[in-house]
Amino acid sequence: MDHAAAVKIAEMGREMGPQVVETCRALYAHSHADIGARVPVLAADCAYGLHERQKLDLYRTSEANGLPVVLFVHGGGFRMGDKTGGANVARAMAEAGFVGAAMSYRLLPDARWPEGGEDVVAAVEWLRANCTAHGGDPARIVVVGTSAGSVHIATALRSRPDLPVAGAVLLSGIYGYTPLDERDEPYYGPDADYPQRMPRDAVAQTEIPLFVACAQYDPQRFQAEFLGLMQERLALHGTMPVGTIVPGHNHYTLAMHIGGEDRRLLDEIVGFVEGC
């Protein structure tokens, strides 16, 4: 891990907010530009639905066919972000020998629970129908999400227990082990509705292989969610899923750094996908 980046991330600690996001982006602007130059988009703005935000981009470097497909779902607190924010992850997956995909989805104020999860389902179904033409294997789709993106994957598992994916990677998500944060009420609805709308049981019970991670400098809420899910999975299945707490990163850099010189998390995700 780059020493200067590590120092800066440690100085920010568990802080969150727009200024922290921009500081983190600046740390990885160079590595994002580098991987962008190495891995151009294969197919841009593929529409998986009718809404203007229901689009995804595809990336690929291997000439082989029948490749695993890795779909990245960005974060943004249900309010912001798009597929460009996950391009580094999709490109890194392409460099690893997979078909990488990055999706946008509907946001507040237009979209509310459970529409983010519905968009993940729709994107997966589009990939199943279309990825073969781009070298992908529709039976080996793995979904990767960070923050709100992990929430939407978990919601997809709740609405579709038979979601046709080979695995799911959940980075710093919210699954129902902590109380509703008032900032999220516009998406979930009133506090009284929150427990019924959380995907806790679906994620704890699913037989789909999981990789679960959080960051050393994640806020306490996200770390508590990670531990709650791991503990419930252990109680229900007799074993925990693959998981890690990534040293030296915060809530934003956990996904943002992928594709740069720090390969620790990337290599673990690649190994997980290869085993799915």
Secondary structure as the mmCIF struct_conf table of DSSP 4:
data_model
#
loop_
_struct_conf.conf_type_id
_struct_conf.id
_struct_conf.beg_label_comp_id
_struct_conf.beg_label_asym_id
_struct_conf.beg_label_seq_id
_struct_conf.end_label_comp_id
_struct_conf.end_label_asym_id
_struct_conf.end_label_seq_id
HELX_RH_AL_P HELX_RH_AL_P1 HIS A 3 MET A 12
TURN_TY1_P TURN_TY1_P1 GLY A 13 ARG A 14
BEND BEND1 GLY A 17 GLY A 17
HELX_RH_AL_P HELX_RH_AL_P2 PRO A 18 ARG A 38
BEND BEND2 VAL A 39 VAL A 39
BEND BEND3 LEU A 42 LEU A 42
STRN STRN1 ALA A 43 ALA A 47
BEND BEND4 TYR A 48 HIS A 51
TURN_TY1_P TURN_TY1_P2 GLU A 52 ARG A 53
STRN STRN2 LYS A 55 TYR A 59
BEND BEND5 ASN A 65 GLY A 66
STRN STRN3 LEU A 67 VAL A 73
BEND BEND6 GLY A 76 GLY A 76
TURN_TY1_P TURN_TY1_P3 GLY A 77 ARG A 79
BEND BEND7 MET A 80 MET A 80
HELX_RH_3T_P HELX_RH_3T_P1 LYS A 83 GLY A 86
HELX_RH_AL_P HELX_RH_AL_P3 ALA A 87 GLU A 95
TURN_TY1_P TURN_TY1_P4 ALA A 96 GLY A 97
BEND BEND8 PHE A 98 PHE A 98
STRN STRN4 VAL A 99 MET A 103
TURN_TY1_P TURN_TY1_P5 LEU A 108 ASP A 110
TURN_TY1_P TURN_TY1_P6 TRP A 113 PRO A 114
HELX_RH_AL_P HELX_RH_AL_P4 GLU A 115 ASN A 130
HELX_RH_3T_P HELX_RH_3T_P2 CYS A 131 HIS A 134
TURN_TY1_P TURN_TY1_P7 GLY A 135 GLY A 135
STRN STRN5 GLY A 136 THR A 146
TURN_TY1_P TURN_TY1_P8 SER A 147 SER A 147
HELX_RH_AL_P HELX_RH_AL_P5 ALA A 148 SER A 159
TURN_TY1_P TURN_TY1_P9 PRO A 161 ASP A 162
BEND BEND9 ALA A 166 ALA A 166
STRN STRN6 GLY A 167 LEU A 171
BEND BEND10 SER A 172 SER A 172
BEND BEND11 GLY A 176 THR A 178
HELX_LH_PP_P HELX_LH_PP_P1 PRO A 179 ASP A 181
HELX_RH_3T_P HELX_RH_3T_P3 GLU A 182 ASP A 184
HELX_RH_AL_P HELX_RH_AL_P6 GLU A 185 TYR A 188
BEND BEND12 PRO A 190 PRO A 190
HELX_RH_3T_P HELX_RH_3T_P4 ASP A 191 ASP A 193
HELX_RH_AL_P HELX_RH_AL_P7 TYR A 194 ARG A 197
HELX_RH_AL_P HELX_RH_AL_P8 ARG A 200 GLN A 205
BEND BEND13 ILE A 208 ILE A 208
STRN STRN7 LEU A 210 TYR A 217
BEND BEND14 ASP A 218 ASP A 218
HELX_RH_AL_P HELX_RH_AL_P9 GLN A 220 HIS A 237
BEND BEND15 GLY A 238 THR A 239
HELX_LH_PP_P HELX_LH_PP_P2 MET A 240 PRO A 241
STRN STRN8 VAL A 242 ASN A 250
TURN_TY1_P TURN_TY1_P10 HIS A 251 TYR A 252
HELX_RH_AL_P HELX_RH_AL_P10 THR A 253 MET A 256
TURN_TY1_P TURN_TY1_P11 HIS A 257 GLY A 259
BEND BEND16 GLY A 260 GLU A 261
HELX_RH_AL_P HELX_RH_AL_P11 ARG A 264 GLY A 275
#
